[in-house]
């Protein structure tokens, strides 16, 4: 049980909806996956397949069942990292594949909703543009939160930081995969490099710095309120809002349209405010490095 507890992400970097809902359900499945000898990438693939099935159901207007299956995909997605930590198979490549597969099935969920024509029949004939912007915003928000989360762990919890989350390592990984002439692994490596270069805050590493416990605690006290605010831009929060509207779209499609513009206007404004706050916070913690 002790090793299981250690495999769970720190509460500080968990979204509230993940911590109190998805993760608790995933905890029942993780021991089963380990017992059945599922690899982390196989669990990721299961999440992808389940998410694509949800998209298929949405396309054919089975909105309730599509929502239910999408929730299962999210729960499976909460399992793969924990399985990796329990089995000692963590890797930057697996982490990148996890994020890429999430983006794929979520994108197909939006596409399935559009081609179901439910919003067009409700009078929103030109909804494709706002849907595309909302879907892109959703992906960018999640990638940026993931980057902020990596930065938080590197600076406030260096004892659990994983190797390979910076752009230099990601570039080396990309070069290695290109040499292997494998288009899939090269694409995953490119996605890892793209995210680490554009979405993970850079940390200057002129020399290795070992912080004492007091300094680490001070950094945590500064960053903890910020990471909690950022968590509302995470994948779990976005998916929950989207799926709540999706579940009712057959009865009240206007709620989905409202959610689309909430993503575009409110959450992008929220993101802008958080970026300003983050830059100020970075100035505060520079004294420790």
N, C-alpha and C positions, 0 to 999 in steps of 0.2 A: 504493500500500500504506500510505503514511503517513496518508492521509485515512481509510482503513479502520481503522487502529489507533486513531485519534482518536475514531472512532464507537463504540468499545467502551466499556462502562461501566467506571468505576474498580473494581479488584478489591475495594477496601474495602467497597463497597456491594453486592457480589454475594453471593448465597448460595453455599455451597460446591458444592452439587449443580448449581446453574446454571453456575457457573464451570467446573467440571471435566467436566460432561456435556452439559447442554442447550445451553449457549452455544457449545460447540465444534462441535456438530452444526449449530447455526444458522449458524455462520460459513461453512459450505459453501453455504447457501441464499441468504444475503443478497446476494452479487454477482449471483446469478441473478434475484432479484426486482428489483434495480436495473436490470439489463440489459433485463428485460421491461417496464420502466416501471410496475411496481406502485406505487401510492401506499401510504403507511403505513396508511391506513384500510382499504385493500383487503386488506392482509396481516392486519390485525386481524380483518376479516370472515372471511377464510379460516380463521383460528384458531377463531373462533366456530362456523363451519359444521362444521369438523372435530370440535370438542368436542361439538356436538349429535349428530353421527353416532356418536361414541363412546357417548353416552347411549342412543341407539337400539339399538346393539349390546348394551349391558349389559341393557337392558330385555328383550331376547330371549335373554338368558343366553349370549351370546357373550363371556364375560368376558375371555378372553385377547386376542381381537381388539379388544374395547372398550378394554382397557388399552393396546394398541399404538397405536390411533388417538388415544387421549387423550394419549399421549406425543408424537405428531406435532403435536397441537394446542399443547402446551407449547412445542415447538421453534419452531413458527410464531410463537407469542407472543413468543419471544425475538428474533424478526427485525424486528418492526414498528418498535420504537424505534430500532434501528440503521439501518434503511432511512430513517427520518425524519431522523436526524442526517446521514447520507450525502447526502441529497437536499436538505437545508436546509428541511425541512418540519415541524420540531418545533412543537408548539403545546400549550397546556394542555388544549384541547378534545380533541385526539387522544389525549393521555395519559389523560384521563378516560374516553374511549370504550374505550380498551384495558382499563382496570381494570374497567369495567362489563361488557364482553363476557366477560371472564374469570369474573366472578362469576356471570353467566348460565349459561354452559355447565357450570361446576362444580356449580351448584345442580341443573341438570338431570341431571347424572351421579348425584348422590345420589338424586334422584327416580326415575331409571331403576333404580337398585339396589333401592330400596324396592319398587317395583311389579313387579320380577322375582320377588318372593315367596321368594327363596332363603333369606333369614334367617328368615322366618316358618315355612317348612317345616322348618327346623333346630331349631325349638322356641322362637323368639324372637318370639312373637305381638305383644308390646307394644313392639317396637323403634322405632316411629315417633317417640316422644318423644325418646329418646336420640339418634336419627339427626338430628332437627331441631336439637337443642342442639349436637351435634358439628359439623353443617354451618354453623350460625350462628357458632360459635366459630371455625371455620376462616376464615370471611370476615372476622370482626372482627380476628383475629390478623394476617391479611395486610394489612388496611387500616391497622392500627396500625403494623406494621413499615414499610409504605410511607411513613407520616407521619414516623416516626423517621428513615428514610432521607433524606427531604427536608430535615428539620432538620439532619441531619449534613452534607449537602452545602452547605446555606446557611451553616453556621458553620465547617466545616472545609475546604471546597473552594468558596469563594464565586466563584472564577473560572470554574467550570463550572455554577453554579446557573442554572436556567431561570426565566424570568419567569412569574408567574401561579400560583404554588403556594400563595399565602396566601389567607385567607378573604375579604379585602377585594376582591382581584382576582376571585375566584370569584363573589362576590356581584354584581359589575358584569357579569360574563359571563352570569350567570343572568338578570339584568334584560334584557340585550340579546336573549337568545334567546326570552324570554317575549314581548317586543314583536314578534318575527318570527312568532309564532303557529305555530311548528313544534313539535309535541308531542315528537318524538324528540330534537331538539337541546336542547329545554328540559329533558327528563328527564336527559340526559347532563350538562348544566350543573348541574342540581340535585345529581346524584351527586358532581360535582366539589366543589361548595360544601359538601355534607354531610361529605365526607371531610376537606376542608381545615379545616373549622370544628371538628369533633369529634376528629379523629385526628392532625392535624399540630400538634406543639408550637408554642405561640405564641412569637414572638421580638419583643421590644419594639424599635420603630423610631422613637424620638423624633428621631434624626438619623442620617444616613448615616455609618457608621464604616468606615474603611479600616484593616485590620489589617496590621501588618508581617509579614514572612515568619516571624520567630521566634514571634510570637504565634499565627499560624496553625498552625505546626508543633506548638506546645504544646497547642493545642486538639485537633489530630489525635491526639496521643499520649494524651490523656485519653479521647477518644471512640472510638478504634479498637477497644479491647477490648469496649466496650459494643455497638457496631454489629455485631460478630461474634456476640455472644450473642443479639442481637435477630434476627439473620439466620435462626435456627432456627425463628422464627415466620413466616417468609416463605412465599410461595405455592409456590415450587419444592419446599421441604422438606415442606410439608403434602401437596402433590399426590403426591410420591414415596412417602410413607408410605401414603397412601390407595390409590394404584395398586398398590403391592406387595401389600396385603391384597386388593384387588379381583381381581388376577390369579389368586389362589388360592381365592377365595370359593366357587367351584363345588365344589372338593375339600374345603376345610376352612373352612366359614363362621364357625366360632368365632373365627378369627383376625381377621375383619372386626369382630366384636363387640368383641373386645379392643382393636382400633384405635379404635373409636368412643369407648370409655370412656377410652382414653389421651388423645384429644383433649379430652374433657370435664374430666377430673380433672388429669392430669399437666401438659398444656400450659397450661391455665388457671391452675394454680398457678405454673407457670414465668413466665407473663405477669405475674402479680401481683408476683412477686419482681423482675422486670425493671423494672416501673413504679417500685418503691421505689428501685432502684439509679439509674434515670434521673433522678429528682428530686434525688438527692444529687449526681449528675454536673452537673446544670444549675447547682447552687449553685457548683460549682468553677469553671465557665467564665464566670460572671457578671462576674468581675473584668476580663475582656477586652472587655466591651461597656459 
